[in-house]
Amino acid sequence: MVNTILLTIRSKIENASKAEKILGEYILSNVQEIPGMSVAELSKKSGVSQATIVRFAQNLGVDGFKDLKMELARCSVDDVTNGLYDEISPNDSVDGLKDKLLVRIQHTLETTSQGLDKKVLQQTVDLLDSVNAIQVYGLGASNLVAEDFTQKFSRIGLNVINTQDTHAMAANFLTQQHEQAIFLISDSGETKETLTLAKLSKEKRIPVVSLTSNEHSRLAKLSDIHILTSDNVPKDQVRSAATTSLISQLYAVDLIYYLYLQKDYDQNIQRLKESSLLVGEYFDKKH
């Protein structure tokens, strides 16, 4: 498997302290030399304290400097010198593009999986199971995730309302005469339309579940349940970030879906079979 520690370092130094940024940049420029250094040697060469090095390693999700060195040692010379961890460029070959996307997708799935809180996921599933209707909304690429959510949960019998018409969604808060929740998808957590729906939901005492990569966003703060996806894509990599944020969201929705499926596995599987047979009977026939 391709190692993704360099992508993690690049993303972490964006919001790191001045000393940690200096350290991160030094590591990225001297990847092959770091595994042979002691903490004292790296401290002297990078110009930061040994405490900064230990703290930086912990912030990367590894168990200290020793484990960081092991991760860096796994990075091949070719991957580093050939720009595998650099942004996608117009000069990349087909194989180069394949490798770059692969490492980013793998990195996204790993960091998303590590960051998803089990209690939050279970709370989400329990809430979806307790209501009679679920409104789901996402704008732009997040709408693709909303469509995926709708398709999955509708097939097992849930009443899912999905529309890009925010006025209609707002009206549903008043006209739907039963318990409901709203599932809002926004990578940044700052989309105007999504925030408006969240605020209105709170006013109407409708539970808000959000899916974002920014735990400090306004949407996250407005939510009763906040599901955090991966934010470990360097923001300077805007082209690949659009792909990886979508994959992170889809992965989270899939996980919620399969956890929900397990709650009443036999009945949900039966519903899936019945919906598949219905589609096959009326739409897949050759006329």
N, C-alpha and C positions, 0 to 999 in steps of 0.2 A: 504494500500500500504506500502511496505517496505521502511523505511527511508534510504537515501543514503548519508547523511551528512558526515559520517565517511570516506567513500571512497573519497569524495571531499577533506576532510582535509588531508588524506594520500597523495593524488596527489599534492596538493598545497604546502606542506612543502618541496617537493623535490627541488624546485627552490626558496624557500623563504629565507628571511634574517636569520641570526643566531638566533636572538631573536624570530622570528616567528617559526622557527623550534623547539626551546625549548618549546614554548607555545603549538604548535601542538602536540608534543610528550606527553606533560603533559596532554592535553585534552584526547588524545587517551588512556592514561593509567588510567584516572580517569573520564570516561564518566558519570557514574551515580552520581558523586558528583557535577559536574559543574552546573547543573540547580539550585542547592540550594545556589550558591555562588553569591556574588556581584562582580563588576569589581575590587574593592579594594582587596577583599579576594583572587580572582584568581591571581591578580598581585603579592600579597605577597607570595602566595604558589608556583607559577610557576617561580618567579624571573624575570619577565618582566614588563615593564611599562604598565600603563593603556591605554596609547595611542597605544601601540603595539596590545593590545587586541582588541580595537575598529577597528583598521586598518585591523587586521587579519580577523575579522568577516565580514567586508565589502568585502575583497578579496574573501571570500567564496561565495559571492552572496546573503548574507542575510542582513537584515536591522538592523545592530547593534548587540550588545552583547545580548540584550533581546531576539531577534529572534533566535540567535544561541543557547541560553539556551532552547528555546522551541523545536528546532530541535533535540537537544541532549536528551531532556526529552522523545521524541517519540521513541528513541532507546530502545528496550526492553532489560532487563537484560539477558535473554536467548540468544538473538542475539549476544550480546557482548561476553558473557562468552563461548558460543558455537563456537566462531570463524567464524561467518557468514561473517565478513569483512576481514578475513584472506585469503591468497592465497589458491587455490585448492591444496589439498594434497592427497597422495595415501591412506590415512586412512579415507577419506570422504565416508560416506554412499551414497546410491543413492539419498535419500531425501536431504542429505547435499549438494550434487552436484547440485541438482535441485534448492535449495534455493540460493546457492552462485551464480549460473549463472543468476538466476532471478534478484537478486539485482544488479548485474553488468550490465545486459542488460537494466534494467529500468533506472539505473544511466546514462548509455551512451545515451539513447534516450532523457532523460530530459536535460542533459547538451548540447547535440548536438542541440536540438530544441531551447534552450535558446540562444545559441551562433550564430546560423545562422542569418545573416543580411538580412533583407527583401529587401533592395536596391540591394545587391549583387545578391540575387536570381533572382530578376526581371531583372537585367542587363544580367544575364546568359541566361534567357529565351528569352529576346529580341535579343541577339546575335545569339542564335541557330535558331531563326526565320528569321534572316536576311541573312543567308548564304545558299549556295546550297549543301555543303558537310561538314561533321563533321568527323574528324579523332579522334579516341579515343584510349588511350593506358594506360595500367597498367601492372605492372610486379608482378608475384607471386599471392598472395591473391588479390591484386588490379586488376588483370586481371579478376577475377570473377565479380568484380564490372563493369569493362569495358564491359564484356559480357552481364551483366544485362542491362546496358545503351543501348547497341546495340540492344538487343532484344526488349526493350520497344519502343525506338524511331523509329526503322525500321518498326514496326507494324503500325505506323501512318504516314508512307510515307516519312520519312527523309532519306537522303542518308548518311548512317553511314558506315565509313570504319574502320574496327577493325582487326588488325593483330599484331602478336608478332614479325614480321619481320620489324625491325626498318629501315633497308635499303630501303625496299619497301615504308615505310611511308615517308622517306626523298625524295624518287623519286616522290611521289605524290605531294609534294610541288611544283614541277616543271611541272609535266604532267597534273595535274588537271586544266583545263582551265576555272575555275569559282571560285567564292568567297567561301572560306572555313575557318574553325576554327579548333583548336585542343583542345581536352579535355583530360587532363593528370591527372592520379590518382596515388597518392603516399602518404601513411600515414606519412612517415618521411619528404617527400619533398626533399630528398637527394639522391634518386636513380640515379645512373650514367646514365642509358639509358634514363630515363625520362628527366633529365637535358639536355642531348645532344639534344633531340627532341625540348625542350623548346628554347634552344639557336638558333637552326637552324630556328625554327618558327619565332623568333624575327627578325633574319636576313632577312627572306623572307616576313616580315611584315604581318604574319598570326597571328590573335588574339589567345592568349593562355588563356585557362580557366584551373585552377588547383583545385584539391580537396585534401587537406592535413590537418593534425592535428597540424601542426607547422607553425604558422604565420611568424616566423623568418627564415624559411628555404630558401634555394637558389631558389627553385622552386617557392615559394610564391612571391619572389622578382622579378622573371622573368615574372610573369603572368600579363596579362591585367586585369583579374578577378580572385580573389582567394577566394575559398569557404572553410571556416574553419570548420572542424568537431571536435568532442570532443577529448580533450587531458587530460581528467580527470580520466584516468586509471593509478594507480600507476605503475611506470616503473619496480618495482621489481616483479610485478605480470605478468610476461612475458607470462604465459600460458593463462590466461584469457584475457590478453590485445590483443592477436591475434584475439580472437573472437569478442571482443567489438569494435575494430577498424574497422573490416569488417562490423559490424552491423551499425556503425555510417556512414560509406560511403554509404551503401545501402539505408539508411534512407534519406540521402541528395539527392541521385539520384532520389529516389521516389518522393521527394518533388518537385524537378525541373521538373520531368516528369508531375506531376499532374498540376503544374502551367502552363506548356506549353499546356497541354490538354485543359485548360480553355480558352486559347486565341481564339481558334476557336472550341468550344466544340462540336457543332453538327457535323461538318465535321470530326473532329478527332474520335468521337465515331463511325461514319459511317465507317471510315477506319478500325477501330478495328473490327467491325462486319464483314466487308468484308474479312479481313485477316483471321478471325476465321473460316468463312464459307469456304474459299478456302482451308485452312489446313484440315478442317473436310471432305471436298469433296474428296480430293485427297490422303490423308494420313491416315484417320481414318476409312475408309471403311473396312469392313470385306470381304476378298476375299475367 
